Structures are given as structure tokens and as C-alpha cells.
């Protein structure tokens, strides 16, 4: 299973469901990094220092960061979706085929109703 670092904007219900699926998810709160106004490159560097792929809803900024450098432990970016169970399942499915998330940017989109 994967090791993730959930960015401050990532929905906690999805974190909980990913944990139920067996993933190791560290939140910004657990890491003592909330409400500090940390820039996205700093968050990505922190995740990389821990060997964790970052989970984020901040798609555009992380697409840009990935384009600038693939020297990270992985980026999983999501769209807003009130179906937290479905979203966690789609993340789990999206990463299942990858032996490593290093240097990868995986986009997980909301399904069409």
C-alpha cells in the first residue's frame, strides 16, 4: 500500500477511507504543519523528504510543479467530489498499477453522474 502526505486542502473523509483501504496517510495536522501558510513547493518538498506522495485538490499549482520537476515522491491530484468513498476507491485504483509513484502525477477525476 502507498504512503501519502495529505495537503492541508485535502478532504479528511477521503483520508479516513484511504486508511481503511490500507494506505498510510499522514495529514498536515499530524505533521504539525497546519495554518502556517506553507507554499506548495514547500509542501511537495516535505512530502518528498518523507518519501510520501502528496494528495491535493490544488490541481493547477501541482500540475505546474510536476511540469517543472519530476523530482518528487508522487503527486495525486483530485477534483472536488462529495462521494468520499468513491473518491478513495478511484485513488486506490489509479495507483494500483504503479509499482512506484516516484516522479508521477496521477489525476483522479470525479465521475460523471
C-alpha positions in Angstrom: 0.0 0.0 0.0 1.0 3.6 -0.6 2.4 6.2 1.8 0.7 9.6 1.4 1.0 13.1 2.8 -2.4 14.9 2.6 -2.1 18.6 1.8 -4.0 21.0 4.0 -6.8 21.3 1.5 -7.4 17.5 1.1 -10.7 16.3 2.4 -10.3 14.4 5.7 -13.1 11.9 5.0 -11.1 10.7 2.0 -8.0 10.3 4.2 -10.1 8.1 6.6 -11.3 5.9 3.7 -7.9 5.6 2.2 -6.7 4.4 5.6 -9.4 1.8 5.7 -8.1 0.6 2.3 -4.7 0.0 4.0 -2.9 3.2 2.9 -0.6 5.1 5.3 -1.8 8.7 5.2 -0.1 11.5 7.2 -2.1 14.7 7.4 -0.7 18.3 7.8 -2.3 18.3 11.2 -0.4 15.2 12.3 2.8 16.6 10.9 2.3 19.9 12.8 2.2 21.9 9.5 -1.4 23.4 9.5 -2.2 27.1 9.4 1.3 28.1 8.5 0.7 29.4 5.0 3.3 27.0 3.6 3.8 27.3 -0.2 3.0 24.4 -2.4 6.7 23.8 -3.3 7.5 23.5 0.4 4.6 21.0 0.9 5.9 18.9 -2.0 9.5 19.0 -0.7 8.3 18.0 2.7 6.4 15.0 1.3 9.4 14.1 -0.7 11.7 14.2 2.3 9.4 11.7 3.9 9.2 9.5 0.8 5.4 10.1 0.6 3.3 11.0 -2.4 1.3 14.2 -1.8 -2.5 14.2 -2.0 -4.0 17.5 -3.1 -7.1 19.3 -4.5 -4.8 22.1 -5.7 -4.5 20.7 -9.2 -3.2 23.6 -11.2 -0.3 24.5 -8.9 0.8 20.9 -8.6 0.5 20.3 -12.4 2.9 23.3 -12.7 5.2 21.9 -10.1 5.3 18.5 -11.7 6.0 20.1 -15.1 8.9 22.0 -13.6 10.4 18.9 -12.0 9.6 15.2 -11.5 11.9 15.0 -8.5 9.2 14.1 -6.0 7.7 11.0 -4.4 4.4 11.4 -6.4 1.5 13.8 -6.8 -2.1 12.6 -6.6 -4.4 15.5 -7.5 -8.2 15.2 -7.3 -11.3 17.2 -8.3 -13.9 18.1 -5.8 -16.3 15.2 -5.2 -18.8 14.8 -2.4 -18.6 11.0 -2.9 -15.7 10.4 -0.5 -16.0 6.6 -0.7 -15.9 6.7 -4.4 -13.0 9.1 -4.5 -10.9 7.0 -2.2 -11.7 4.0 -4.3 -10.7 5.8 -7.5 -7.4 6.9 -5.9 -6.8 3.3 -4.8 -7.5 2.0 -8.3 -5.4 4.7 -10.0 -2.3 3.9 -8.1 -2.7 0.1 -8.1 -1.0 -0.4 -11.5 2.1 1.5 -10.4 5.0 -0.2 -8.7 6.2 3.3 -7.6 4.7 6.7 -7.5 8.1 8.4 -7.7 8.1 11.2 -10.2 4.5 10.5 -11.3 1.5 12.9 -11.4 -1.8 11.0 -11.3 -5.0 12.9 -11.8 -8.2 11.4 -10.2 -11.3 12.9 -11.6 -14.9 13.0 -10.3 -17.1 10.5 -12.2 -19.9 11.9 -14.3 -23.4 11.3 -12.7 
